[in-house]
Amino acid sequence: MSLAAESPVHSSSSSDDFAAFLDAELDVASSDTSPDEDQDDEENDDDEEDFQEPSAKRQKVEDLEPTKELEGSNVNTSSEPMDEDICPPHPGFIKGMCMRCGQIEEDESGVAFGYIHKDLRLNSKEIDRLRGVDLKNLLEAKKLILILDLDHTVLNSARLVEISAEEEYLRHQALSMQADADRSIFELPGMHLLTKLRPFVRTFLEEATKMFEIYIYTMADRAYALEIAKILDPDKVYFDNRIISNADCTKRHQKGLDVVLGAESLVLIMDDTEIVWQRHKENLILMERYHFFASSRRQFGFSTKSLSETKKDESESDGILSIVLNVLKRAHQMFFDAFLEKKLSAKDITELSSRDVRKVLKLIRQEILQGCKIVFSRVFPSSARAEDQPIWKLAQQLGAICSTEVDASVTHVVSTDKTTEKARWALQNGKFLVNVHWIEAANFLWSRQREEDFQITSSPKNPPD
């Protein structure tokens, strides 16, 4: 994105001179510096590994084509100034220099976009303008935005020192398959890591990019993110320069869409960690974690053998990424609806710009347990307010009706103990009696699961009240 082309620069010769200077400055900066230089090293408490490695070279800022203003839209999609071509206010700064007038100021306001250019900072009005431009461009291309987490979502990485004896075969496999473009196991010597791609990820990216503009957004270090991007996208077809890492976050230990130059109403997020998206839960598709390596399972408290140790893996055809791809396809189809098969007019773009993919995702999610009425028994303390419990809220988000009392309309009793009064009632009245994992599995797999696979096998020794 060329900020000289997209910023509200004057048409005067002096402004043209500054625009030329700005482009030249970007050329120099992108060849000599990288966004990760001079970044403070901060500790991550996200579930992803914080891999600290030497910084990588930064890509050049690319051109974003100017577009005409959307007729009848309340979204500003013009590349022209929103107000008079004077400063202040300054639209943004590169190395402390205003993008419009060239004035040098020590202004730390606005939002930093270090993944676009190391020293770029934009104010809120300019961000809104660029998002308006992006909104129109994406809708014309009939695309939405997909934010893609890395670790435990589309891959799993382990430090070489943590590889168990039963996993050593993977290092030999990574070495022997270096010439195989379709391999899924990689050793990253400079980072002392072994990385395993989640099954189906290559097909997933190939299909998803037809419907979405894809960003990488990881809490890991930028050097690691760039290295993984080379593996997933060696030809820079999927991500381009849209690679956001921990150094780009504006709030410690939190991911946010404030550093994405795209409308939130177009964004879907794939991430295994809900807590880092506190401000954007409605955009989130929560992913079941991919634990391939033994060290990953230990990190999350699992004692059973890992996929790597048992030499097994997720299914390509009906694994998590395949399931979520179908959800994305449906969300995309529902969002654009009848507009998919026609050439879009300005009026069509205006109508589409008022739509919100978060509402579409909510409708899809509510179909999962539609028709189910659930009563909980000893899943949470009886003294707790049932409506405030996460599992109750999750069941409702999936379309179920939740109740505190049993009656003839109840279809499921969810319990940890098959000897409770409500559990016995379920068995006596031909109702489904399942454990809480039935709801959790439905959430991850986006469909109602077979109740027979989630039976209560034993009663807890010390059940809650």
N, C-alpha and C positions, 0 to 999 in steps of 0.2 A: 504494500500500500504506500504510494508516494504521497507524503503529507504535503509536499509542495503543490501537488495537483489537487488534493482534496481539501486543503485548508483555505479559509476565506481570505486569500491574498489579493491585494489591490491589482487593478489592471494597469497601473502606472509602470513606467520603465524601471523605476527604482524597486518596485515590488517584483518585477520580472527578474531583476538582477538578484534579489534576495532568494527567489525561488530556485534560480540556477545554483546559487551558493549552497542552498539547503540540500539540493540533490547531490551536489558534490561532496558536501559534508557527510551525508549518509553513505556515499560510496566509500569514503575514506574510513568512516567509523566501522562499517560492516566488514571491511577487510582487515582492519588493525585491532579491533576490539571485539569483545563479546559481552552479552548482557550479564554474564555471571561474574565478571570482574568486579572487585571492590564490594561484593555483597557480603553482609555480615552472616557468619555461620550460625544458624539457629537450630536448636534441637527440635526434632519433630516428635509429637506424641500421637501422630496418626498411626494407623495400622500398617502403613507402608514403610519399607526400609528407607532410612535417610542415608543414601550412598554418597559420601563425600569424595569427589574426584577432581582432577584438574579441569579447568574450564575449557569449553569447546568454542570454535569459531562461530560467530553469529551470521545468520543469513541476511542478505540485503533486503531492505524494506521494498515491497513490491507495489506496483501501480494499482490503484483502485479506480476504475473507469468512472468519470463524472456521469451523473444521470440527471434527467430532467425532473422537475418537481412533480410530485404525484397530484394529479387533478382531484380536487374534492377531498383530499385526505387531510387528517389532522396531524399526520406524521410529516415532518420536514425531511424530504429526500433530496433537496437541492444541494448542489455543490457550491452555490452562491452564498454570500454572507447572510446570516440571519438578521443582521442589523447593519448599521453603518460600518464602512470599512475603516474603522479607527480603533486604536487601542488607548487605554484599557476599555473593556476587559480584554485580556490576552487569551486567545483560544487554547494555547498550550506552549510548552517550551521544549527545546532540545538543547542540552548542555547550557541551560539557563537563558537561551536566546529565544525570544518570542517568534513563533512560526509565521506570524503575520507582519509585524513591523520591524523585527530584527533587534528590538531593544533587549539589553541584557538586564536581568533582574534576578535577585536571589529569592524567588518565589517558590515555596515548597507546597503550595496548595494544589488541589486537583488530584488526579489518580495517575500513578506511574504505570506505563505499559512497557516494561523492560524486555518482554519477550518479542516485541516488535522492534524496538530500538533501545539500547542500553540507557539512554538519557532522555527518553520521551516521557513527558507528563502533560496530560490534557485536562482542561477544566470541564465542568459538568455540561455546559451548553454545547461545547464541541463534541463531547461524547454522545450526547443525544442526537446531534446532527448526523454524526457518522453512523450511529445505529439506525437512523431513519434511512440513510442511503443503503445500508446493508439489508434492511428489511425489504425494501423494494427490489433490490437485486436478487435476493434469495427467492422471494415470491415469484418473480418473473421466471426464475429457473426451476420453480416448483420444488424448492428444497427447504428443509428445516435445519436446525442446528443440533448436533450431537456432541455432548461433552463426555469424553472417554477417560476413565481412570485406568491406571496401569496395573500395579501390583494387586494380586488376588482377584482382579476383574478380567483381564485378558492374558495374564501371564503370572508366573511365580518365579521369584529369584531367591537364591540361597548363596551365602558366602562359602567359598571353597573350603574354608577351615571347618565349616559345619556339616560338610558332606559326610554321611556315614559310610561305613565299609560296604553296606548293602547297596549304596548308591554310586559307588566308584565306577560302575559300568557306564554310567551316563557321561563321565568325562571322556572315556574312550570313544563313546558314541559321538559326542560333540566333535572330537578331533577327526574321526574317520569320515564324518558327513559334511565337512566344511565346504565341499564343492556342490552339495545338494541345495538348490535354491528353495526347495520345499521343506527343508528340515525344521524341526520344532525345538531342538535343544542347542543352546549356544553357550560357549564359555567366553567370558569377557575378561581376558588376562589382565588388562590394565586396571580393572575394577575388582579383580579377584572374586568374580561372581559366576555362577552357573544359572542360566535363565531358561525356563521351559515355557513355551507358548501354549496357551489354552487351545485344546482342539477346536477346529472350525474357525479360528480367528482370521485366517487369510480370506476365506470365503465370506465371512462376516463383513470385513472391511470392503471387499470388492462390491458387495451388494449394498451396504449401508451408504457408501459414497454416492450412489445414484440418487439417494433421497435426502441426504444430509450433508451439510458442511461440518466436517469433523475437527474437533479440538482434542488434543491430549491435555489433561489437567491432573497433575500428580503432586503429592506432597513430598516426593523424593527430590533429590538434588537435580539441578538442571543438566549437568553433564550426563547423569544416568538417563534422564528423559530423552536427551538427544541421541544417546547410544541406542536406546530401545527403538526410537523412531527410525533409525537407520535399518534396524532389523525388520520392523513392521512395514516400513514404507521406503525402501531403498531408492525408488524413483521419484519420491516426493509427490505422489499422486493424491494421497489421502489427507495429509496434515499441512503440507507446505510449512509456513512459519508459525502455525497455530499450536505452539507447544508451551504450555504454562506449567511452571514448577513452583516449589515452595517459596522461592525468592520473590515471586510475583504476587503472593497473597497480601491483601491489605489488612487482614486481621489474623493475629497469631493463632495457629492451629485450626484455622477455618478456611474453607474454600468459598469463593463468592463469584457471582456473575458480574460483579462490578468491573472486572478486568477483561470481560469478554465484550467485544464491540459488536454485539448482536442483541436483538430484542428478546427479553425474557419470555415473551409469549410464544417464541418459536423454539425454545430450548428444551431438550430432553437430556437427562444426565444418567450415565451408567457408572455406578460406584458401589463398592462393597461396604462402605462405611457411611452410615446415615448421619452420625453425629457431626461430621465436618460440613454438612450442608444444612445447618440450622435455619438459614434464611431462604432455602430453596427446596424444601421437602416435596412440594407439589410437582416439581420438575423431575424428581428422582425415581429411577428404576433401580431398586436395591438388588444388588447381585449376590448370589450365593458365592462365598469365598472359594477360590481355587487354591487348595492346599495340595500341591504336588509333592513337595519335598518334606522330609521328616522334620526339619528344623521349623518349617512353617506350622506344622501341626502342633509341635511342642510349644511354639510361641503363643498359640491360642488355647493351650491347656488340654489338647487331645493326646491320649496315651497309646492309641492304636497305631498300627503300621500305616505308613503313607502310601500313596499311589506309586511313588517311585520305588519304594522298598518291595511292594508286591508286584511290580512291573505291570501295572494296570493304568488306565486313564479314563477320562470322561468320554462319552460317545460323541462322535462327530455329527451324526445325523439327528440325534435328539438330546444333545447336551444343552447346557445353559445358554451358550451363545446362539445356538440354533433357535431355541425357544424365544429368546429376547429379540432376535432378528424378526421373527414373525410378529411380535408385538409392535416393533418399530414400523414394519410394513403396514400393519393395520392402522396405527396412529397416523401415519403419513397419508394413507388413503382416505381416512375419515376427515382429516384436516382439509385436504384439497377437494375431496368429494367430486362433484360434477366438473370441477375446473381442471381435472387432470388431463382430460382428453381434448381440451380446446385451447386455442391461442388466447392468451389473456389480454384483455383491454385495460385501460386505466381504471375504469369502473370496477372491473373484476379485482384488480390489485387493491383498490380501496376496500372492497368487501372483505377480501382475505386478510387485510391488515388488522381488521377488528377481531379476528379469530384468535383463540388461545389454545395451544396444544396441551396445556395443563388440564383444561376441561375435558379434552379428548381422552387423555390418559386416565383421568378419574372415572370416566364412563366405562372404559375397557376394564379397569380394575374392579369396578362394582359388579361386573357380570360373573366374576369368579365363583363367589359363594351365594349368588342370587338364589332365593328360594330356601335357604337354610335358616333355621332359627336355633340359636345356640344358648345353652345354659352352662355355666362354669361351676365346677365343684372342686374345692380345695386347690385351685390353680393360684389363687392369691388369698391373703388373709381375709376372713369374714368381716373384720373390722374396717377394712379398706373400702373406699368408695369405688364400686365396680366400674362405673363409667369412666373413671380416671386411669384405669389400668391399661398399659400398652397393648396387651393381647386382646382386650375388649375393643379398643379403638381400631386395631388392625383388622379384626373380624368385620367390623362395620365398614371399614374402607373397602373390604373385599365383597361387600354387598349383603352380608349376613345381618339378620336381626338378632340382637342379643337381649337376653332376659335373665332376671335373677330367680325366677320361679318356673317350675315345670308345669306344663299343661299339654293338652292334646296336640297343639300346633308345633310343639318343639320337635325338631328333627335330630338334633345332636346334643349330647352331653359331653363336654370336654373336661377331663379330670386327670389327676395324678394317682388316683386311688379307686379301684373298682369296687371297694366295699362301702363307699359312702352311700347315704340314703338316695341321693339323686342318681348315682351310678347304678345302683340296684334297680331304681325305677326305670332307667333307660333299658336295661336288659329285660325286665318284666314286660315292658310295653313295646318291644320291638323297635326301639330307637337306636341310633348309632352311638356307641360309646368309644371315644377316641382320646388320644393324648394331645397335648398342645402342639406337637410337631406337625399335626395334620393341617393346622392353620398356617404355620410357618412355611411348610412345603408348598401349600397353595399359593402363597405370596411369591415365593421364588420361582415357581414353575408356571405361574399364570394360568392355572386350571385347578379345578376341584380334583383332589386325589382320592384314590381308593381307600375307603375307611378301613378295610381289612389289613392294610399295611401299617396302620397306626393304632393298633390295639394296645391296651394297658396290660403289660405283662406281669407286673408285680405291684404291691402296695408299698409306699414309703414307710420307713421305720418311724420317722418323726414328721408326719404331715403337718402342714400349716393349719391354723384354726379353720 
